[in-house]
Amino acid sequence: MQVFIEEFAKHVKENIILVMDGAGWHKGLKIPGNIEILYLSPYSPELNPVERLWQYIKAAGAKK
């Protein structure tokens, strides 16, 4: 994740806000000056779009 943040910061021309969940590997990163991190609230999967993907995948697997 650290490598991604550093490379991403190199290609961003302006300041941005990056929204991340509270995964353990999202904490303790060295964040470049042109990126601000906004963490999702804990226990709020409805705010994280990827959670809907996991629900779809689980439902599709259950239908088999």
PDB file of N, CA, C, O and CB in Angstrom:
ATOM      1  N   MET A   1       0.833  -1.189   0.000  1.00  0.00           N
ATOM      2  CA  MET A   1       0.000   0.000   0.000  1.00  0.00           C
ATOM      3  C   MET A   1       0.873   1.246   0.000  1.00  0.00           C
ATOM      4  O   MET A   1       0.532   2.250  -0.626  1.00  0.00           O
ATOM      5  CB  MET A   1      -0.945   0.001   1.210  1.00  0.00           C
ATOM      6  N   GLN A   2       1.986   1.183   0.693  1.00  0.00           N
ATOM      7  CA  GLN A   2       2.884   2.343   0.730  1.00  0.00           C
ATOM      8  C   GLN A   2       3.403   2.672  -0.667  1.00  0.00           C
ATOM      9  O   GLN A   2       3.456   3.841  -1.047  1.00  0.00           O
ATOM     10  CB  GLN A   2       4.065   2.083   1.685  1.00  0.00           C
ATOM     11  N   VAL A   3       3.783   1.663  -1.425  1.00  0.00           N
ATOM     12  CA  VAL A   3       4.279   1.881  -2.784  1.00  0.00           C
ATOM     13  C   VAL A   3       3.181   2.499  -3.647  1.00  0.00           C
ATOM     14  O   VAL A   3       3.437   3.428  -4.414  1.00  0.00           O
ATOM     15  CB  VAL A   3       4.774   0.550  -3.407  1.00  0.00           C
ATOM     16  N   PHE A   4       1.957   1.979  -3.519  1.00  0.00           N
ATOM     17  CA  PHE A   4       0.837   2.530  -4.279  1.00  0.00           C
ATOM     18  C   PHE A   4       0.643   4.013  -3.969  1.00  0.00           C
ATOM     19  O   PHE A   4       0.512   4.825  -4.885  1.00  0.00           O
ATOM     20  CB  PHE A   4      -0.450   1.751  -3.973  1.00  0.00           C
ATOM     21  N   ILE A   5       0.624   4.370  -2.688  1.00  0.00           N
ATOM     22  CA  ILE A   5       0.415   5.776  -2.282  1.00  0.00           C
ATOM     23  C   ILE A   5       1.507   6.668  -2.871  1.00  0.00           C
ATOM     24  O   ILE A   5       1.220   7.750  -3.381  1.00  0.00           O
ATOM     25  CB  ILE A   5       0.400   5.905  -0.730  1.00  0.00           C
ATOM     26  N   GLU A   6       2.751   6.215  -2.800  1.00  0.00           N
ATOM     27  CA  GLU A   6       3.858   7.019  -3.315  1.00  0.00           C
ATOM     28  C   GLU A   6       3.758   7.204  -4.829  1.00  0.00           C
ATOM     29  O   GLU A   6       3.945   8.311  -5.334  1.00  0.00           O
ATOM     30  CB  GLU A   6       5.195   6.368  -2.955  1.00  0.00           C
ATOM     31  N   GLU A   7       3.465   6.126  -5.550  1.00  0.00           N
ATOM     32  CA  GLU A   7       3.338   6.215  -7.005  1.00  0.00           C
ATOM     33  C   GLU A   7       2.121   7.046  -7.406  1.00  0.00           C
ATOM     34  O   GLU A   7       2.192   7.843  -8.341  1.00  0.00           O
ATOM     35  CB  GLU A   7       3.242   4.814  -7.616  1.00  0.00           C
ATOM     36  N   PHE A   8       1.027   6.864  -6.716  1.00  0.00           N
ATOM     37  CA  PHE A   8      -0.187   7.620  -6.983  1.00  0.00           C
ATOM     38  C   PHE A   8       0.080   9.113  -6.808  1.00  0.00           C
ATOM     39  O   PHE A   8      -0.345   9.923  -7.632  1.00  0.00           O
ATOM     40  CB  PHE A   8      -1.331   7.159  -6.056  1.00  0.00           C
ATOM     41  N   ALA A   9       0.776   9.475  -5.746  1.00  0.00           N
ATOM     42  CA  ALA A   9       1.071  10.880  -5.459  1.00  0.00           C
ATOM     43  C   ALA A   9       1.913  11.512  -6.565  1.00  0.00           C
ATOM     44  O   ALA A   9       1.776  12.706  -6.833  1.00  0.00           O
ATOM     45  CB  ALA A   9       1.794  11.005  -4.116  1.00  0.00           C
ATOM     46  N   LYS A  10       2.775  10.737  -7.207  1.00  0.00           N
ATOM     47  CA  LYS A  10       3.612  11.263  -8.285  1.00  0.00           C
ATOM     48  C   LYS A  10       2.781  11.665  -9.509  1.00  0.00           C
ATOM     49  O   LYS A  10       3.160  12.576 -10.245  1.00  0.00           O
ATOM     50  CB  LYS A  10       4.660  10.225  -8.687  1.00  0.00           C
ATOM     51  N   HIS A  11       1.660  10.992  -9.722  1.00  0.00           N
ATOM     52  CA  HIS A  11       0.857  11.208 -10.924  1.00  0.00           C
ATOM     53  C   HIS A  11      -0.322  12.154 -10.708  1.00  0.00           C
ATOM     54  O   HIS A  11      -1.028  12.498 -11.656  1.00  0.00           O
ATOM     55  CB  HIS A  11       0.348   9.892 -11.429  1.00  0.00           C
ATOM     56  N   VAL A  12      -0.528  12.565  -9.486  1.00  0.00           N
ATOM     57  CA  VAL A  12      -1.632  13.475  -9.168  1.00  0.00           C
ATOM     58  C   VAL A  12      -1.094  14.898  -9.211  1.00  0.00           C
ATOM     59  O   VAL A  12      -0.105  15.224  -8.555  1.00  0.00           O
ATOM     60  CB  VAL A  12      -2.264  13.150  -7.762  1.00  0.00           C
ATOM     61  N   LYS A  13      -1.757  15.734  -9.990  1.00  0.00           N
ATOM     62  CA  LYS A  13      -1.273  17.104 -10.181  1.00  0.00           C
ATOM     63  C   LYS A  13      -1.780  18.078  -9.127  1.00  0.00           C
ATOM     64  O   LYS A  13      -1.201  19.148  -8.942  1.00  0.00           O
ATOM     65  CB  LYS A  13      -1.673  17.597 -11.540  1.00  0.00           C
ATOM     66  N   GLU A  14      -2.857  17.716  -8.434  1.00  0.00           N
ATOM     67  CA  GLU A  14      -3.430  18.605  -7.424  1.00  0.00           C
ATOM     68  C   GLU A  14      -3.617  17.837  -6.115  1.00  0.00           C
ATOM     69  O   GLU A  14      -3.354  16.636  -6.041  1.00  0.00           O
ATOM     70  CB  GLU A  14      -4.785  19.200  -7.911  1.00  0.00           C
ATOM     71  N   ASN A  15      -4.066  18.534  -5.110  1.00  0.00           N
ATOM     72  CA  ASN A  15      -4.346  17.884  -3.831  1.00  0.00           C
ATOM     73  C   ASN A  15      -5.624  17.075  -3.951  1.00  0.00           C
ATOM     74  O   ASN A  15      -6.586  17.521  -4.575  1.00  0.00           O
ATOM     75  CB  ASN A  15      -4.462  18.924  -2.687  1.00  0.00           C
ATOM     76  N   ILE A  16      -5.641  15.898  -3.365  1.00  0.00           N
ATOM     77  CA  ILE A  16      -6.828  15.046  -3.431  1.00  0.00           C
ATOM     78  C   ILE A  16      -7.129  14.455  -2.062  1.00  0.00           C
ATOM     79  O   ILE A  16      -6.280  14.435  -1.171  1.00  0.00           O
ATOM     80  CB  ILE A  16      -6.635  13.923  -4.467  1.00  0.00           C
ATOM     81  N   ILE A  17      -8.354  13.978  -1.918  1.00  0.00           N
ATOM     82  CA  ILE A  17      -8.767  13.236  -0.730  1.00  0.00           C
ATOM     83  C   ILE A  17      -8.985  11.805  -1.175  1.00  0.00           C
ATOM     84  O   ILE A  17      -9.748  11.551  -2.107  1.00  0.00           O
ATOM     85  CB  ILE A  17     -10.069  13.846  -0.064  1.00  0.00           C
ATOM     86  N   LEU A  18      -8.324  10.875  -0.521  1.00  0.00           N
ATOM     87  CA  LEU A  18      -8.432   9.457  -0.813  1.00  0.00           C
ATOM     88  C   LEU A  18      -9.235   8.804   0.308  1.00  0.00           C
ATOM     89  O   LEU A  18      -8.857   8.889   1.477  1.00  0.00           O
ATOM     90  CB  LEU A  18      -7.023   8.797  -0.963  1.00  0.00           C
ATOM     91  N   VAL A  19     -10.343   8.154  -0.047  1.00  0.00           N
ATOM     92  CA  VAL A  19     -11.211   7.513   0.941  1.00  0.00           C
ATOM     93  C   VAL A  19     -10.794   6.064   1.086  1.00  0.00           C
ATOM     94  O   VAL A  19     -10.713   5.331   0.100  1.00  0.00           O
ATOM     95  CB  VAL A  19     -12.709   7.619   0.534  1.00  0.00           C
ATOM     96  N   MET A  20     -10.529   5.648   2.325  1.00  0.00           N
ATOM     97  CA  MET A  20     -10.108   4.271   2.587  1.00  0.00           C
ATOM     98  C   MET A  20     -10.884   3.723   3.778  1.00  0.00           C
ATOM     99  O   MET A  20     -11.360   4.472   4.631  1.00  0.00           O
ATOM    100  CB  MET A  20      -8.577   4.196   2.848  1.00  0.00           C
ATOM    101  N   ASP A  21     -10.998   2.403   3.816  1.00  0.00           N
ATOM    102  CA  ASP A  21     -11.618   1.793   4.986  1.00  0.00           C
ATOM    103  C   ASP A  21     -10.565   1.671   6.090  1.00  0.00           C
ATOM    104  O   ASP A  21      -9.436   2.134   5.925  1.00  0.00           O
ATOM    105  CB  ASP A  21     -12.231   0.394   4.635  1.00  0.00           C
ATOM    106  N   GLY A  22     -10.919   1.072   7.173  1.00  0.00           N
ATOM    107  CA  GLY A  22     -10.024   0.998   8.322  1.00  0.00           C
ATOM    108  C   GLY A  22      -9.147  -0.235   8.357  1.00  0.00           C
ATOM    109  O   GLY A  22      -8.750  -0.677   9.435  1.00  0.00           O
ATOM    110  N   ALA A  23      -8.834  -0.804   7.195  1.00  0.00           N
ATOM    111  CA  ALA A  23      -7.980  -1.996   7.164  1.00  0.00           C
ATOM    112  C   ALA A  23      -6.648  -1.709   7.840  1.00  0.00           C
ATOM    113  O   ALA A  23      -6.138  -0.590   7.782  1.00  0.00           O
ATOM    114  CB  ALA A  23      -7.751  -2.468   5.712  1.00  0.00           C
ATOM    115  N   GLY A  24      -6.101  -2.713   8.470  1.00  0.00           N
ATOM    116  CA  GLY A  24      -4.856  -2.552   9.211  1.00  0.00           C
ATOM    117  C   GLY A  24      -3.702  -2.024   8.372  1.00  0.00           C
ATOM    118  O   GLY A  24      -2.875  -1.253   8.859  1.00  0.00           O
ATOM    119  N   TRP A  25      -3.648  -2.442   7.098  1.00  0.00           N
ATOM    120  CA  TRP A  25      -2.553  -1.995   6.238  1.00  0.00           C
ATOM    121  C   TRP A  25      -2.767  -0.577   5.722  1.00  0.00           C
ATOM    122  O   TRP A  25      -1.896  -0.048   5.032  1.00  0.00           O
ATOM    123  CB  TRP A  25      -2.392  -2.944   5.068  1.00  0.00           C
ATOM    124  N   HIS A  26      -3.893   0.051   6.032  1.00  0.00           N
ATOM    125  CA  HIS A  26      -4.133   1.439   5.670  1.00  0.00           C
ATOM    126  C   HIS A  26      -3.667   2.386   6.774  1.00  0.00           C
ATOM    127  O   HIS A  26      -3.635   3.601   6.578  1.00  0.00           O
ATOM    128  CB  HIS A  26      -5.614   1.659   5.377  1.00  0.00           C
ATOM    129  N   LYS A  27      -3.316   1.847   7.902  1.00  0.00           N
ATOM    130  CA  LYS A  27      -2.872   2.677   9.029  1.00  0.00           C
ATOM    131  C   LYS A  27      -1.346   2.725   9.060  1.00  0.00           C
ATOM    132  O   LYS A  27      -0.684   1.768   8.658  1.00  0.00           O
ATOM    133  CB  LYS A  27      -3.428   2.128  10.379  1.00  0.00           C
ATOM    134  N   GLY A  28      -0.803   3.812   9.524  1.00  0.00           N
ATOM    135  CA  GLY A  28       0.641   3.942   9.685  1.00  0.00           C
ATOM    136  C   GLY A  28       1.393   4.206   8.390  1.00  0.00           C
ATOM    137  O   GLY A  28       2.616   4.071   8.354  1.00  0.00           O
ATOM    138  N   LEU A  29       0.694   4.578   7.331  1.00  0.00           N
ATOM    139  CA  LEU A  29       1.350   4.890   6.067  1.00  0.00           C
ATOM    140  C   LEU A  29       1.942   6.295   6.117  1.00  0.00           C
ATOM    141  O   LEU A  29       1.438   7.163   6.830  1.00  0.00           O
ATOM    142  CB  LEU A  29       0.360   4.762   4.893  1.00  0.00           C
ATOM    143  N   LYS A  30       3.001   6.510   5.365  1.00  0.00           N
ATOM    144  CA  LYS A  30       3.558   7.855   5.214  1.00  0.00           C
ATOM    145  C   LYS A  30       2.827   8.486   4.033  1.00  0.00           C
ATOM    146  O   LYS A  30       3.024   8.089   2.884  1.00  0.00           O
ATOM    147  CB  LYS A  30       5.139   7.831   4.989  1.00  0.00           C
ATOM    148  N   ILE A  31       1.998   9.456   4.321  1.00  0.00           N
ATOM    149  CA  ILE A  31       1.141  10.063   3.311  1.00  0.00           C
ATOM    150  C   ILE A  31       1.809  11.320   2.748  1.00  0.00           C
ATOM    151  O   ILE A  31       2.139  12.237   3.500  1.00  0.00           O
ATOM    152  CB  ILE A  31      -0.247  10.403   3.906  1.00  0.00           C
ATOM    153  N   PRO A  32       2.007  11.364   1.428  1.00  0.00           N
ATOM    154  CA  PRO A  32       2.598  12.554   0.808  1.00  0.00           C
ATOM    155  C   PRO A  32       1.714  13.787   1.022  1.00  0.00           C
ATOM    156  O   PRO A  32       0.524  13.663   1.313  1.00  0.00           O
ATOM    157  CB  PRO A  32       2.818  12.317  -0.699  1.00  0.00           C
ATOM    158  N   GLY A  33       2.295  14.952   0.879  1.00  0.00           N
ATOM    159  CA  GLY A  33       1.602  16.205   1.156  1.00  0.00           C
ATOM    160  C   GLY A  33       0.421  16.513   0.249  1.00  0.00           C
ATOM    161  O   GLY A  33      -0.467  17.270   0.641  1.00  0.00           O
ATOM    162  N   ASN A  34       0.386  15.939  -0.965  1.00  0.00           N
ATOM    163  CA  ASN A  34      -0.710  16.246  -1.872  1.00  0.00           C
ATOM    164  C   ASN A  34      -1.890  15.280  -1.744  1.00  0.00           C
ATOM    165  O   ASN A  34      -2.832  15.338  -2.535  1.00  0.00           O
ATOM    166  CB  ASN A  34      -0.206  16.236  -3.285  1.00  0.00           C
ATOM    167  N   ILE A  35      -1.837  14.398  -0.753  1.00  0.00           N
ATOM    168  CA  ILE A  35      -2.920  13.441  -0.509  1.00  0.00           C
ATOM    169  C   ILE A  35      -3.388  13.567   0.935  1.00  0.00           C
ATOM    170  O   ILE A  35      -2.582  13.609   1.865  1.00  0.00           O
ATOM    171  CB  ILE A  35      -2.460  11.985  -0.810  1.00  0.00           C
ATOM    172  N   GLU A  36      -4.688  13.627   1.100  1.00  0.00           N
ATOM    173  CA  GLU A  36      -5.292  13.591   2.438  1.00  0.00           C
ATOM    174  C   GLU A  36      -6.130  12.320   2.509  1.00  0.00           C
ATOM    175  O   GLU A  36      -6.836  11.986   1.557  1.00  0.00           O
ATOM    176  CB  GLU A  36      -6.172  14.886   2.731  1.00  0.00           C
ATOM    177  N   ILE A  37      -6.055  11.618   3.620  1.00  0.00           N
ATOM    178  CA  ILE A  37      -6.795  10.368   3.792  1.00  0.00           C
ATOM    179  C   ILE A  37      -8.050  10.641   4.608  1.00  0.00           C
ATOM    180  O   ILE A  37      -8.002  11.291   5.652  1.00  0.00           O
ATOM    181  CB  ILE A  37      -5.915   9.285   4.480  1.00  0.00           C
ATOM    182  N   LEU A  38      -9.167  10.135   4.118  1.00  0.00           N
ATOM    183  CA  LEU A  38     -10.428  10.177   4.839  1.00  0.00           C
ATOM    184  C   LEU A  38     -10.824   8.726   5.090  1.00  0.00           C
ATOM    185  O   LEU A  38     -11.105   7.986   4.148  1.00  0.00           O
ATOM    186  CB  LEU A  38     -11.546  10.967   4.038  1.00  0.00           C
ATOM    187  N   TYR A  39     -10.848   8.323   6.350  1.00  0.00           N
ATOM    188  CA  TYR A  39     -11.187   6.947   6.707  1.00  0.00           C
ATOM    189  C   TYR A  39     -12.689   6.806   6.893  1.00  0.00           C
ATOM    190  O   TYR A  39     -13.330   7.651   7.518  1.00  0.00           O
ATOM    191  CB  TYR A  39     -10.447   6.517   7.986  1.00  0.00           C
ATOM    192  N   LEU A  40     -13.243   5.732   6.345  1.00  0.00           N
ATOM    193  CA  LEU A  40     -14.655   5.429   6.555  1.00  0.00           C
ATOM    194  C   LEU A  40     -14.890   5.105   8.025  1.00  0.00           C
ATOM    195  O   LEU A  40     -13.980   4.658   8.724  1.00  0.00           O
ATOM    196  CB  LEU A  40     -15.111   4.251   5.655  1.00  0.00           C
ATOM    197  N   SER A  41     -16.097   5.329   8.481  1.00  0.00           N
ATOM    198  CA  SER A  41     -16.460   4.989   9.852  1.00  0.00           C
ATOM    199  C   SER A  41     -16.410   3.468  10.041  1.00  0.00           C
ATOM    200  O   SER A  41     -16.774   2.721   9.133  1.00  0.00           O
ATOM    201  CB  SER A  41     -17.871   5.539  10.197  1.00  0.00           C
ATOM    202  N   PRO A  42     -15.967   3.013  11.199  1.00  0.00           N
ATOM    203  CA  PRO A  42     -15.988   1.572  11.444  1.00  0.00           C
ATOM    204  C   PRO A  42     -17.421   1.045  11.446  1.00  0.00           C
ATOM    205  O   PRO A  42     -18.361   1.759  11.793  1.00  0.00           O
ATOM    206  CB  PRO A  42     -15.299   1.243  12.779  1.00  0.00           C
ATOM    207  N   TYR A  43     -17.563  -0.199  11.059  1.00  0.00           N
ATOM    208  CA  TYR A  43     -18.868  -0.875  11.075  1.00  0.00           C
ATOM    209  C   TYR A  43     -19.894  -0.159  10.208  1.00  0.00           C
ATOM    210  O   TYR A  43     -21.060  -0.029  10.583  1.00  0.00           O
ATOM    211  CB  TYR A  43     -19.389  -0.977  12.500  1.00  0.00           C
ATOM    212  N   SER A  44     -19.443   0.306   9.036  1.00  0.00           N
ATOM    213  CA  SER A  44     -20.367   0.960   8.111  1.00  0.00           C
ATOM    214  C   SER A  44     -20.138   0.432   6.693  1.00  0.00           C
ATOM    215  O   SER A  44     -19.750   1.193   5.806  1.00  0.00           O
ATOM    216  CB  SER A  44     -20.192   2.504   8.156  1.00  0.00           C
ATOM    217  N   PRO A  45     -20.374  -0.862   6.476  1.00  0.00           N
ATOM    218  CA  PRO A  45     -20.110  -1.431   5.148  1.00  0.00           C
ATOM    219  C   PRO A  45     -20.946  -0.796   4.042  1.00  0.00           C
ATOM    220  O   PRO A  45     -20.572  -0.873   2.872  1.00  0.00           O
ATOM    221  CB  PRO A  45     -20.368  -2.914   5.171  1.00  0.00           C
ATOM    222  N   GLU A  46     -22.067  -0.171   4.387  1.00  0.00           N
ATOM    223  CA  GLU A  46     -22.898   0.462   3.365  1.00  0.00           C
ATOM    224  C   GLU A  46     -22.188   1.651   2.708  1.00  0.00           C
ATOM    225  O   GLU A  46     -22.576   2.077   1.620  1.00  0.00           O
ATOM    226  CB  GLU A  46     -24.219   0.920   3.978  1.00  0.00           C
ATOM    227  N   LEU A  47     -21.155   2.186   3.359  1.00  0.00           N
ATOM    228  CA  LEU A  47     -20.402   3.297   2.791  1.00  0.00           C
ATOM    229  C   LEU A  47     -19.271   2.835   1.879  1.00  0.00           C
ATOM    230  O   LEU A  47     -18.687   3.644   1.158  1.00  0.00           O
ATOM    231  CB  LEU A  47     -19.842   4.153   3.896  1.00  0.00           C
ATOM    232  N   ASN A  48     -18.960   1.551   1.903  1.00  0.00           N
ATOM    233  CA  ASN A  48     -17.849   1.013   1.141  1.00  0.00           C
ATOM    234  C   ASN A  48     -18.396   0.235  -0.060  1.00  0.00           C
ATOM    235  O   ASN A  48     -18.928  -0.861   0.119  1.00  0.00           O
ATOM    236  CB  ASN A  48     -16.953   0.109   2.032  1.00  0.00           C
ATOM    237  N   PRO A  49     -18.278   0.773  -1.278  1.00  0.00           N
ATOM    238  CA  PRO A  49     -18.875   0.126  -2.453  1.00  0.00           C
ATOM    239  C   PRO A  49     -18.410  -1.312  -2.683  1.00  0.00           C
ATOM    240  O   PRO A  49     -19.182  -2.125  -3.194  1.00  0.00           O
ATOM    241  CB  PRO A  49     -18.566   0.934  -3.672  1.00  0.00           C
ATOM    242  N   VAL A  50     -17.188  -1.641  -2.325  1.00  0.00           N
ATOM    243  CA  VAL A  50     -16.707  -3.003  -2.572  1.00  0.00           C
ATOM    244  C   VAL A  50     -17.472  -4.025  -1.740  1.00  0.00           C
ATOM    245  O   VAL A  50     -17.517  -5.201  -2.103  1.00  0.00           O
ATOM    246  CB  VAL A  50     -15.212  -3.100  -2.268  1.00  0.00           C
ATOM    247  N   GLU A  51     -18.067  -3.606  -0.644  1.00  0.00           N
ATOM    248  CA  GLU A  51     -18.852  -4.532   0.172  1.00  0.00           C
ATOM    249  C   GLU A  51     -20.059  -5.068  -0.599  1.00  0.00           C
ATOM    250  O   GLU A  51     -20.463  -6.215  -0.410  1.00  0.00           O
ATOM    251  CB  GLU A  51     -19.316  -3.842   1.460  1.00  0.00           C
ATOM    252  N   ARG A  52     -20.630  -4.234  -1.466  1.00  0.00           N
ATOM    253  CA  ARG A  52     -21.752  -4.707  -2.297  1.00  0.00           C
ATOM    254  C   ARG A  52     -21.281  -5.756  -3.287  1.00  0.00           C
ATOM    255  O   ARG A  52     -22.024  -6.687  -3.596  1.00  0.00           O
ATOM    256  CB  ARG A  52     -22.408  -3.533  -3.049  1.00  0.00           C
ATOM    257  N   LEU A  53     -20.058  -5.625  -3.792  1.00  0.00           N
ATOM    258  CA  LEU A  53     -19.491  -6.627  -4.689  1.00  0.00           C
ATOM    259  C   LEU A  53     -19.348  -7.961  -3.964  1.00  0.00           C
ATOM    260  O   LEU A  53     -19.701  -9.002  -4.518  1.00  0.00           O
ATOM    261  CB  LEU A  53     -18.126  -6.162  -5.235  1.00  0.00           C
ATOM    262  N   TRP A  54     -18.836  -7.947  -2.732  1.00  0.00           N
ATOM    263  CA  TRP A  54     -18.675  -9.194  -1.974  1.00  0.00           C
ATOM    264  C   TRP A  54     -20.038  -9.840  -1.732  1.00  0.00           C
ATOM    265  O   TRP A  54     -20.157 -11.063  -1.807  1.00  0.00           O
ATOM    266  CB  TRP A  54     -17.955  -8.928  -0.622  1.00  0.00           C
ATOM    267  N   GLN A  55     -21.061  -9.049  -1.445  1.00  0.00           N
ATOM    268  CA  GLN A  55     -22.407  -9.604  -1.251  1.00  0.00           C
ATOM    269  C   GLN A  55     -22.890 -10.282  -2.530  1.00  0.00           C
ATOM    270  O   GLN A  55     -23.482 -11.360  -2.469  1.00  0.00           O
ATOM    271  CB  GLN A  55     -23.401  -8.495  -0.826  1.00  0.00           C
ATOM    272  N   TYR A  56     -22.649  -9.670  -3.677  1.00  0.00           N
ATOM    273  CA  TYR A  56     -23.054 -10.235  -4.951  1.00  0.00           C
ATOM    274  C   TYR A  56     -22.335 -11.563  -5.212  1.00  0.00           C
ATOM    275  O   TYR A  56     -22.954 -12.546  -5.619  1.00  0.00           O
ATOM    276  CB  TYR A  56     -22.774  -9.242  -6.084  1.00  0.00           C
ATOM    277  N   ILE A  57     -21.037 -11.576  -4.973  1.00  0.00           N
ATOM    278  CA  ILE A  57     -20.236 -12.788  -5.202  1.00  0.00           C
ATOM    279  C   ILE A  57     -20.718 -13.921  -4.284  1.00  0.00           C
ATOM    280  O   ILE A  57     -20.865 -15.060  -4.726  1.00  0.00           O
ATOM    281  CB  ILE A  57     -18.722 -12.499  -4.960  1.00  0.00           C
ATOM    282  N   LYS A  58     -20.957 -13.610  -3.028  1.00  0.00           N
ATOM    283  CA  LYS A  58     -21.443 -14.628  -2.094  1.00  0.00           C
ATOM    284  C   LYS A  58     -22.812 -15.150  -2.508  1.00  0.00           C
ATOM    285  O   LYS A  58     -23.066 -16.352  -2.431  1.00  0.00           O
ATOM    286  CB  LYS A  58     -21.509 -14.062  -0.676  1.00  0.00           C
ATOM    287  N   ALA A  59     -23.690 -14.261  -2.944  1.00  0.00           N
ATOM    288  CA  ALA A  59     -25.030 -14.679  -3.371  1.00  0.00           C
ATOM    289  C   ALA A  59     -24.953 -15.539  -4.625  1.00  0.00           C
ATOM    290  O   ALA A  59     -25.686 -16.521  -4.744  1.00  0.00           O
ATOM    291  CB  ALA A  59     -25.922 -13.453  -3.626  1.00  0.00           C
ATOM    292  N   ALA A  60     -24.080 -15.186  -5.561  1.00  0.00           N
ATOM    293  CA  ALA A  60     -23.928 -15.966  -6.785  1.00  0.00           C
ATOM    294  C   ALA A  60     -23.391 -17.365  -6.482  1.00  0.00           C
ATOM    295  O   ALA A  60     -23.795 -18.341  -7.114  1.00  0.00           O
ATOM    296  CB  ALA A  60     -22.998 -15.243  -7.765  1.00  0.00           C
ATOM    297  N   GLY A  61     -22.486 -17.455  -5.520  1.00  0.00           N
ATOM    298  CA  GLY A  61     -21.931 -18.749  -5.122  1.00  0.00           C
ATOM    299  C   GLY A  61     -22.959 -19.621  -4.429  1.00  0.00           C
ATOM    300  O   GLY A  61     -22.931 -20.845  -4.560  1.00  0.00           O
ATOM    301  N   ALA A  62     -23.860 -19.002  -3.698  1.00  0.00           N
ATOM    302  CA  ALA A  62     -24.887 -19.748  -2.970  1.00  0.00           C
ATOM    303  C   ALA A  62     -25.937 -20.325  -3.908  1.00  0.00           C
ATOM    304  O   ALA A  62     -26.595 -21.311  -3.575  1.00  0.00           O
ATOM    305  CB  ALA A  62     -25.555 -18.853  -1.939  1.00  0.00           C
ATOM    306  N   LYS A  63     -26.098 -19.714  -5.085  1.00  0.00           N
ATOM    307  CA  LYS A  63     -27.098 -20.184  -6.047  1.00  0.00           C
ATOM    308  C   LYS A  63     -26.658 -21.434  -6.778  1.00  0.00           C
ATOM    309  O   LYS A  63     -27.484 -22.134  -7.365  1.00  0.00           O
ATOM    310  CB  LYS A  63     -27.403 -19.102  -7.047  1.00  0.00           C
ATOM    311  N   LYS A  64     -25.369 -21.724  -6.751  1.00  0.00           N
ATOM    312  CA  LYS A  64     -24.867 -22.904  -7.480  1.00  0.00           C
ATOM    313  C   LYS A  64     -25.201 -24.182  -6.772  1.00  0.00           C
ATOM    314  O   LYS A  64     -24.853 -25.262  -7.249  1.00  0.00           O
ATOM    315  CB  LYS A  64     -23.371 -22.819  -7.672  1.00  0.00           C
TER     316      LYS A  64
END
